Amino acid sequence: MQLKFNQKGVGSGEWGMGEEGDKQCPMRAVDASSLKSGNPPMQLAPLLGETPEVRRFANAALSLLASSLGTRPHCPPHAPCPTPVTRVILIRHGQSTYNAEKRYQGSCDDSVLTEKGRSDAYQTGVALKGIELDAIYTSPLQRVQETTVEILEGMEVEEQKRIFTSSHLKEIDIPRWQGLTYKYVQEHFPADYRCWNERPHEFQMAEPQPERQLRTGGVAVGTSVRQCFPVLDLYDRADQFWQEILPHHVGKTILIVSHSGTIRALISTAIAMKCEQYHVLQQSNCGINILNFPTPSKQQGQLEAMNITTHLSEITPKLKNGKQGLRLLVVPATGTAPHLINQLAERLQTVPIDFSLSSDLHTSQQNAEQLLKYHPTTVQLQVLRQDFPAIWQQKLLSQRAVVPSNDINLTCPTTGLVVACPSIIKNMLAHVLNTSPQYLQLIPDTLSVVYYPLKSPFPVLQAMNIT
């Protein structure tokens, strides 16, 4: 399957939603610069796969894949067509100067893209080439604006494209930390950092507010301080964005270019994740995410791809929370597509795998052996209980805090492979995200990655549905 893109404008309105001058969520339309063309086309095979076997996983799986590709499944004669699905592609900006310097950015606009950031953003556009977009929404901050230009250049858009900027898509507002290094914050604000890391929904920060004081002979400008709740405020913004945007693009595909925290909030509010799980979703620079909204009147979506970075030549997303902990490579295997399993084995051949867990079903064992054909020394274990991933995960979360420090490998995480039927893996990932399995569109015979940092109370879903 090759991704198709119909080169057309987004519309002629000066505002992306509501009436012009809407104070609640102003959407400013801007014209992108004329973009260069002539770069070679590229298929998005690493993201979605392109094999006939995938299409055999019933009509639901076909609809799932087709929705990601910006097309619709064919309706048989006399059969009612399904409700049009609204597809949303979300991309984080490329590497910025503050990213490279390990500084908190927040909603400040001081950082710009590095050369790597520009190159990765361009490659992301190449990977998205051919997708038919109904609209593009971006944060107004310059690191996102620069990323958007590079993406459109990689997509070889030859005409001017109307782009809508929204203040709702700005990064989380953390005024006291913006511009400070991660290390400085950890050392000088240990209590606040602990709350941010362990209880993000309770994290609060004093925010200076300008105020005017009348005095005899003139006006003096002073400041007051307001306590804000950055994560709660961000989730409110994300919720408002969905409410105002989705009704305008029913059955269409839209692209959102934004920030790590904002995309996590957008995904979370779409799939009923609580703000307590703010740190559970990883977002890498230029990672690709896909949400599908099957019901136009509701803003409840389904997550169909998360933090895909294979178009940047990454086997799996890079770890962001240190290298001390356990990483699980999770494969929902069906036993009906051996060549897809073989492709995953080729992808994982350079990844160290310390052990594997699979059910005692013949298909799970067979798939595990095929995935480990380049790992002859990996310890392979079979488990009798079919719900072993959930049981094992609960045990892991309860005991990892007491692991002796001398048993920890400081240079790389312990990596395990988990192979089980799709329903079991889907329930496992839903448990990680603390949401219902109905919000996850897990594609069989793909790879998802879950990381359990040793010094964090939460597991981290690094990626979902890598092929």
N, C-alpha and C positions, 0 to 999 in steps of 0.2 A: 504493500500500500504506500502510495506517495501522497504527501500532503499537498492540497490544492489551495491556491490563493487567487481570489478574484480581485484584481486591482481596481478598487473603486473608492470614492470618498465616503466619509462617515455621515455627512449631513451638512446642512447649511446654517443651523441655528447658532446663535452666539453663546448659548448656554446649553450645558449638557443635560439639564433636567429642570423641571419647574419653570417658573416665569423668570424672565430677565430681571436681575436685581434681587434674586432670592437671597436673603441675608443668611439663611440657615446653612446652606451649602453652596456657595458660589462655584460655578464650573466655568472656567475661562477657556475659550477656544483659541488656539494659536496655530499658525501654519508652520509646519516643519520646513526646514531648508530643503532645497532641491538636493536629492541624494544621488550618489554615484551608482552606476550599474556596471555589469560586465563580470561579476564574480561568478564562479561556477556554482550551479545548484547543488543542493545536498539534501538527501532524505533523512528523516528523523527515525531511522531504524533503531538506534539505541534506546529511544524513548518508548516506542509503542510496538515494535516488532512488525514484520511484514510477511507472514506465512499463512497458507490456507488452513493449517491446523487450528490456529487461534480462532478462526471464524466458525469452527465446528462446535464451539462451546455454547450452543443454543442461542436463541434469539436475544436473550438478555445480554450475553457476552458480546454479540455482534453490535447491539445498540450501544453498549458501553464503549467499544472501540470506535464505532462510527462517530459517536458524539465527540470524542477527543480529536478526531480528524477533521471536524467541521463539516461532516456530511451526515446524511440520514439513512437508516436502513430502508431497503425497498419494501413496500407493503404489498403482500400478495393480493390478487384480484378479490374483490368483495370483502376484504379484511379491513377493519378500521385502523387508520394510522395512529401511532402513539402520539401523545401530547408532545409538541416541540420542546426540545431540551435547550435551555440556555447554557452555553459553555463559557467558562471564564478561565483564561490563562493568566496566571500571576507570576511575575518575575521580579526578583530583587535586583537592585542596581549592581553594577560592576564594582570591583574593588576601588575604594576611595583612599585618599591620602590618610584620613583618620583610621581607616581599617588597617592600612599598612603600618601605622604608628601605634596601633592598639589603643586607640582613644575612644571614649564614648562620644557619639555624635549627637544623638537625640534629634531634636527638631532645629538645631542650628544649621546655618547654611555656609559654613566656613570650609568644608572639605569638598574636593573635586575628584574626578576619576584619575587614577594612575594610568600609565600606558597599558599595564595588564588589564585594568578595568575596561578600558576602551576595546582592547582586543577581544576579551571574553564577551563583551556585549555584542560586538559585531558577529562573533561566532554563534551567539544565541540567535541573532537575526537570521543567519544562514540556516540554522536548524529549524526555524519557524517558517522558512520560505514556502509559500504556497498556501498558507492558511488564509481563509477568507475572514476578514475582520469587519465587524459592524461598527466598532468604535474602539478608541484607545484612551485610557484614563491614566493620568500620571500624578505623582506628587509634584508640587511646585519647586521643590529644592533642586539645586543645580546638579547634584550628582545623579539624580534620577532623570532630569532633562537631558543630560549628556548621554546617559545610557539609552534613552529612548531614540535619540538621533542615530546612535550606532546600530541599534536593533533594526530600525527601518532601513538603514543603509545595507545591512546584511540581508534583509528581505528583498532588496532590489526594488523598492517602491519607486517608480519612475515619475509619479505625479505628486503634487503637494497633498499632504495628508492632514486632515483636521484632527487635532489632538485636544483633549479636554483635561485641564488641570483641576484638581480638587484639594482643598485644604484638609479634607477628611483623610487624605492619603499621606499626609506628612508623618514622619517618624514619631515615636513616643516622645513626649515632652519631659525631659529630666534636667531642668535648668541648672541645678547645682553641680551636676557631674559633666556637663557638656564641655568637651575639650580636655578633660582630665584623662590620664592613662588608667587602664584597668588596675594596674598595680598600685597606683596612688590611691585610688578609691578603696581598694581592699585594705590598705594599710592605715588610712586616715579616717575612714568611715566604716569600721568593722561591723558595728551593730546594724547600720542601715544596709550594708552590703549583704549581711546574713538574712535580713528580712526580704530584700530584693530576690535573693537566690532561693530561699526556702518558702516564703509566704508572699509572693508577688502581688496578690490581691489585697494585702494589707499594707503594702509599701506606700509611704507618703513622703512628700518633700515640700519644703517651704519654697514658695514661688514669689519673688518680689513683684509688687504691683505698683505702677505709678499712680500718684494721687495729687490733686491740687489743693493747696491750702490758701485761703484768702487771708491776707494780712494788710494792715494799714499801709497804704502807699504802693501796693502792687500785689502780684500773685507769686507765691513761692511754690515750686514743684518739689514734692517729697515722694517717698515710697512707703508702701505698707507691705505686709507679708501675708500671703494666703497659703493655706495648706492644700496641696493638691494630691490626688491619688493617680499617679501616672498610668498604671495598668488599667484601672477601672475606667479612666477617662478615654484611653485608647480604644477599649472594647465598645464604649458608647459611640465613639466616632465610626468604628467599623460597622456597627449595627445600623446606624443612620445611613451610611453609604449604601449598604445593600437595599434598604427600604426605598431609597430614592433612585437608585440606578436600575435595578432589575426590571421594573415595569416597562422601561424604555427599550429593552432588547430581548423580548421574549422570542425564543427559538433561534437566537443569533449567537455569534461568538464575539467576545470582547477581550481585549488585552489590558491588563493592569500592570503598570511598572511602578514599584513602590519600594518599601524598606522592610528589613527583617522583622522588626516588631509589628509593623502594620500588617504585613502578610500573615503572620501568625495569628493576629487578632481577627483578620478577615476569614481565614480558614476556620478558626475556632468558633466564631459566631455562626458560621454556615453549617457546621456539623455538630452543634450542641456540646462543644467542649467548654468547660468552665474556665474562668480567668485564673483559677489556681494552677492550671496546667500550662501557663504561659510559656514556660521554658521547655516544654515537652517536644515541641516541633522545631527541628533545625531548619534554618534557612541560610544557604550558602550564597555567595555572590553569583548572580546570574543563574541561580537554580530555577527550574521550571516546575510549576505546580498547575494542576487542572482541577477545577470544580465544575460539577454539572448540577444544574437546578431543574429538576423534572417538572415541578409544579409552579406555573407562573405566579400564582397568588401567594406563594409562600417563599420565604428566604431560607428555607432549609435545603441544603445541597448535599451532594455526595462527593467525597474525595476520590479522585480517580488516578492521580499521580501527584507525588510530593517530593520536592527538592531533587529533581533529576539533573545531574551534572555530567552525564556521559558525553554530551556534545562538547564538553571542555576537556575531554581525554582523561576524565577521572573514572576509575573503576567503581569506587563508591565515594560519597562525599567525605571530605577531610574532617577529622575529629576537631571539635571546637572547644571541648571542655576537658582539656588535658588528655593524657594517654594512659591514665590509671583507671582500670575498670574492665568490664566485660562487653564485648561486641558480639551480637548475634546476627548471622546472615540467615534470613528466614525465607524458605521457599515453599509456597503452596503447590505441591506437585499433584498431578492428576494421573500420570502414567500413560497418557494418550498422545503426548507430543515429545518424544525422545530427542528430536533435533533441537527443540527449544532448551531442553535441559543440557544438551551438549554445548549450545551457545553460551549458557551460563557457566559451564565448566571451563570453557576457553577464557571467558572473562575473568574468572576467579583463579586462574592457574598461578598467578604471581602473588596472590593474597595468602599470607600464612593462616592456616586453619588448625587449631590445636585439638579440637574434638568435634564430633558430630552426634546429634541426637535424632532418631527417627522412630516412628512407631513400628510395631512388629508386622504391619501389613507388608505383603510382598512388594507392592508398587513403591512404597516409601523407602524400603531398604534398597531396592533396585535404583531408584533415582538418587539416593544418597551416594551409592557406590559410583554411579556415573558422574556425579558432581565432583567427586573426590579422586577422579582418575589421575590428576596431577599431584595428589597429596598422599603418597603411599604410606607415610608414617602417622597420619592422623588417626587418633583413637576413635573408633566407631562404636556407638552404643545404640541398642534397640530397647524401646520402652513398651511395656505391655498396655498401659493405660492410654487411650486415645486422646484424653485431655491433658496429656503430660506437659505441653508448653505452658498452659495456665497455672497448673500446680507447681511446676518448677519455677516459674516466674515469681509467684507469691513467696516461695521459699527463699529465692534469691534476694528479693527486696527486703525481707525481714532479717536476713543474716549478713548482708554484705558490709554493714557498718562495723562489724566486729572482726573483720579480716585482719590478721596481724600484718603490720607494716613490712616485716621482713619477707612476707610471701608475695609482695607486690612487684611486678615487673614495671620499672619506671620508664622503659624505652618504648613499649608498645602494649596495647591492651591484649588480654586473652580473647581469642576469637573462636566462636563456635558456630557450627552449621546446624540449623534446625529444619527438618523436612517432615511435613505432615500434609494431610488433605486440606484443601482450601478453606473449608468451614472452620477447622480448628485454628488455622493461622489467622483467619479473619477475626475470630473471637479473641485471640491473643493480642492482636494489634488494637482492637477496640478496648481491651483492658488497659493497654499502655496509654491510650488517649483518654481513658475514662469517659467513653461515649458509647453509643449503641452501634452494633455491627451494621445496622441498616444504612449508616452514613458513609460506609466504606465500599468502594467498588474495586475489590481485589481481583486482579487479573491472574488466572492460573499460570503456573510455570514461569513466574517472574521472581525478582529478588527484592526483598525489603530489608532494611538494616535498622536494628534497635541497639542502642548503646546505653549501658548502665554505668555512668561515671561513679567512681568510688566515693567521691566527696559531695555528691548531690543527692537530694532526697527523691529525685524524679528520674525515671528512664527517659531517653531521648529517641524519638523516631527520626532517624537521619534521612531516610528515603523510603518511598513506597512505590512498588511496581516498576523496578528497573528490569529491562529485558536485555 
